Amino acid sequence: MRGHVRRRGEKWVAVIDVPTTNGKRKQKWLTRDTRKEVERAMAEALARIDRGAFVEPTKKTLSVYLDEWLADTRRTIRPSTYSTYETVVRTQIKPRIGSVPLQGLSSFILNALYEELLATGRKDGKGGLSPASVRYVHSILRKALNDAVRENLVPRNVADAARPPRVPGGKIRTWSARELRASTSTTSRTTVSTRPTSSRERQGCDEAKSLVCGGKTSTSIRDARPSRRR
């Protein structure tokens, strides 16, 4: 039996069977004031299960999830890649939107994050990150949220609907972990073999330093709401 309705005190409850990753039976209780309301809620929940869109409600924040995701992802990626992911998450994402509930995250919140990084993302306070750097933050979030969908923690990846900035020329220069470490050093004078020579590459070095060194905490992004674009 997939679900049934019954009265419990002054309330009406529906008990439904929900899918699990381990194959074991699990039940979800829905409580409403009237029989009609609880029957409607049960029908909607069963329809989401049939579409594969049902997720168990959780109060887990994005910050907590990203910590778990990094710990799990660490086994499958290079140490240098993990180090970059962890630094970006810790310094750019969590201080700004880490307190947002994972299931409350929206494309509007992500768009507000990207706009703030473009405007004030540099740690030295001298402006924002380049579109390429912000798109890299977006790519990490998108990957993490894809895994959240796979784990049935969220019904869809809201990063797919977000609008990261476009990169002029359509090309992104990817900095290696060695270059990032060199560009963020404040005491060492060690140089890297691929030393930037153009003004654009020098800017990239500065932004790489800002990207992995962190940014200012912001609370405004958490309250981001849809706005009419001009």
C-alpha positions as CSV (number, residue, x, y, z in Angstrom):
1,M,0.0,0.0,0.0
2,R,1.5,3.3,-1.1
3,G,-0.5,5.5,1.3
4,H,-3.5,5.9,3.5
5,V,-5.4,8.6,5.4
6,R,-6.6,8.6,9.0
7,R,-7.7,10.9,11.7
8,R,-5.3,11.6,14.6
9,G,-6.8,13.7,17.4
10,E,-8.0,17.0,15.8
11,K,-5.8,16.6,12.7
12,W,-5.8,14.4,9.6
13,V,-2.7,12.5,8.6
14,A,-1.6,10.7,5.5
15,V,1.1,8.0,5.6
16,I,2.9,7.2,2.4
17,D,5.7,5.0,1.3
18,V,8.7,7.0,0.0
19,P,11.7,5.7,-2.0
20,T,15.1,5.1,-0.4
21,T,18.5,4.6,-1.8
22,N,19.0,1.3,0.2
23,G,15.8,-0.3,-0.8
24,K,14.4,-0.4,2.7
25,R,10.8,0.7,3.4
26,K,10.4,4.2,4.7
27,Q,7.2,6.1,5.5
28,K,6.4,9.8,5.4
29,W,3.7,11.4,7.5
30,L,1.8,14.4,6.3
31,T,-0.5,16.3,8.7
32,R,-3.3,18.7,7.7
33,D,-6.3,20.3,9.3
34,T,-9.0,18.6,7.2
35,R,-9.3,15.3,5.4
36,K,-9.6,17.0,2.0
37,E,-6.4,18.9,2.6
38,V,-4.4,15.8,3.6
39,E,-5.8,13.8,0.7
40,R,-4.6,16.6,-1.7
41,A,-1.2,16.7,-0.1
42,M,-0.9,12.9,-0.3
43,A,-1.9,12.9,-4.0
44,E,0.7,15.6,-4.8
45,A,3.4,13.7,-2.9
46,L,2.6,10.5,-4.7
47,A,2.7,12.3,-8.0
48,R,6.2,13.7,-7.2
49,I,7.3,10.2,-6.4
50,D,6.0,8.9,-9.7
51,R,7.9,11.7,-11.5
52,G,11.0,10.9,-9.5
53,A,10.9,14.4,-8.1
54,F,10.2,13.6,-4.4
55,V,12.8,14.6,-1.9
56,E,12.8,14.1,1.9
57,P,12.5,17.6,3.5
58,T,15.7,18.6,5.3
59,K,17.0,21.7,7.1
60,K,20.6,21.0,6.0
61,T,22.3,24.2,4.9
62,L,24.4,24.6,1.8
63,S,27.5,25.0,4.0
64,V,27.0,21.6,5.7
65,Y,26.2,19.9,2.4
66,L,29.3,21.3,0.7
67,D,31.5,20.1,3.6
68,E,30.0,16.6,3.1
69,W,30.4,16.9,-0.7
70,L,34.0,17.8,-0.5
71,A,34.8,15.0,1.9
72,D,33.1,12.5,-0.5
73,T,34.6,14.0,-3.7
74,R,38.1,14.0,-2.3
75,R,38.4,10.3,-3.0
76,T,37.8,10.7,-6.7
77,I,39.8,13.8,-7.7
78,R,43.4,14.9,-7.7
79,P,44.8,16.4,-4.5
80,S,45.5,19.7,-6.3
81,T,41.9,19.8,-7.6
82,Y,40.5,19.1,-4.2
83,S,42.6,21.9,-2.7
84,T,41.3,24.4,-5.2
85,Y,37.7,23.2,-4.7
86,E,38.0,23.4,-0.9
87,T,39.6,26.9,-1.0
88,V,36.9,28.3,-3.3
89,V,34.1,26.8,-1.2
90,R,35.6,28.0,2.0
91,T,36.5,31.5,1.0
92,Q,34.0,32.5,-1.8
93,I,30.8,30.4,-1.4
94,K,30.3,29.6,2.3
95,P,30.8,33.1,3.7
96,R,28.2,34.5,1.3
97,I,25.5,31.9,0.9
98,G,26.6,29.0,3.2
99,S,23.7,29.6,5.7
100,V,21.0,29.2,3.0
101,P,19.1,25.9,3.3
102,L,20.2,23.5,0.6
103,Q,16.6,23.0,-0.4
104,G,15.9,26.7,-0.3
105,L,18.7,27.6,-2.8
106,S,17.5,29.2,-6.0
107,S,18.9,30.5,-9.2
108,F,18.2,34.0,-8.0
109,I,20.4,33.5,-5.0
110,L,23.2,32.2,-7.3
111,N,22.8,35.1,-9.7
112,A,23.1,37.5,-6.8
113,L,26.3,35.7,-5.7
114,Y,27.8,36.0,-9.1
115,E,27.0,39.7,-9.3
116,E,28.6,40.3,-5.9
117,L,31.8,38.4,-6.9
118,L,32.0,40.4,-10.1
119,A,31.7,43.7,-8.1
120,T,33.6,43.0,-4.9
121,G,35.1,39.5,-5.1
122,R,38.7,40.5,-4.7
123,K,40.2,40.2,-1.2
124,D,42.2,43.3,-1.6
125,G,39.0,45.3,-2.1
126,K,40.1,46.7,-5.4
127,G,37.1,45.5,-7.5
128,G,35.7,42.2,-8.4
129,L,36.7,38.9,-10.1
130,S,36.8,38.4,-13.8
131,P,33.9,36.6,-15.6
132,A,36.1,33.6,-16.0
133,S,36.8,33.4,-12.3
134,V,33.1,33.7,-11.4
135,R,32.3,31.0,-14.0
136,Y,34.7,28.7,-12.2
137,V,32.8,29.3,-8.9
138,H,29.6,28.5,-10.8
139,S,31.1,25.3,-12.2
140,I,32.0,24.0,-8.7
141,L,28.5,24.8,-7.4
142,R,26.9,23.1,-10.5
143,K,29.0,20.0,-9.9
144,A,28.1,19.8,-6.2
145,L,24.4,20.3,-6.9
146,N,24.4,17.7,-9.6
147,D,25.6,15.2,-6.9
148,A,22.8,16.5,-4.6
149,V,20.2,15.7,-7.2
150,R,21.8,12.2,-7.6
151,E,21.6,11.7,-3.9
152,N,17.9,12.7,-3.9
153,L,18.6,15.7,-1.6
154,V,17.1,18.3,-4.0
155,P,14.6,17.7,-6.9
156,R,16.6,19.7,-9.5
157,N,19.9,21.5,-10.0
158,V,19.1,25.2,-9.6
159,A,22.5,26.1,-11.0
160,D,21.3,25.0,-14.4
161,A,18.9,28.0,-14.4
162,A,21.4,30.4,-13.1
163,R,23.1,33.0,-15.3
164,P,26.9,33.1,-14.8
165,P,28.7,35.9,-16.6
166,R,29.9,35.3,-20.1
167,V,33.6,35.2,-20.8
168,P,34.8,37.7,-23.4
169,G,36.2,35.8,-26.4
170,G,34.7,32.6,-25.1
171,K,38.1,31.3,-23.8
172,I,39.0,30.6,-20.2
173,R,42.6,30.3,-19.1
174,T,42.8,27.6,-16.4
175,W,45.4,28.3,-13.7
176,S,47.2,25.3,-12.3
177,A,47.4,24.6,-8.6
178,R,51.1,25.6,-8.7
179,E,50.3,28.9,-10.3
180,L,47.5,29.6,-7.7
181,R,49.9,28.8,-4.8
182,A,52.5,31.1,-6.3
183,S,50.1,33.9,-6.9
184,T,48.7,33.8,-3.4
185,S,52.1,33.7,-1.6
186,T,52.8,36.9,0.3
187,T,56.2,36.0,1.6
188,S,57.8,33.8,-1.1
189,R,59.4,35.2,-4.2
190,T,59.3,31.9,-6.1
191,T,58.1,32.2,-9.7
192,V,56.3,29.8,-11.9
193,S,57.4,28.6,-15.3
194,T,54.4,30.0,-17.1
195,R,54.9,33.6,-16.0
196,P,52.1,35.9,-17.3
197,T,53.3,38.5,-19.7
198,S,50.2,40.2,-21.1
199,S,48.0,42.6,-19.1
200,R,45.2,40.1,-19.3
201,E,47.3,37.4,-17.9
202,R,48.6,39.6,-15.1
203,Q,45.0,40.4,-14.2
204,G,44.3,36.7,-14.2
205,C,47.1,36.2,-11.7
206,D,45.7,38.9,-9.4
207,E,42.2,37.4,-9.6
208,A,43.5,33.9,-9.0
209,K,45.1,35.3,-5.8
210,S,41.8,36.9,-4.8
211,L,39.8,33.8,-5.7
212,V,41.6,31.4,-3.4
213,C,42.3,33.9,-0.6
214,G,38.7,34.7,0.1
215,G,36.3,37.5,0.1
216,K,34.1,39.6,2.4
217,T,31.1,38.0,4.1
218,S,27.8,39.2,2.8
219,T,24.3,38.7,4.2
220,S,22.4,40.4,1.4
221,I,22.6,37.4,-1.0
222,R,20.7,35.2,1.3
223,D,17.6,37.4,0.9
224,A,17.9,37.6,-2.9
225,R,14.5,37.6,-4.6
226,P,13.5,37.7,-8.3
227,S,13.7,41.2,-9.8
228,R,12.5,42.6,-13.1
229,R,15.5,43.0,-15.5
230,R,15.8,46.3,-17.3
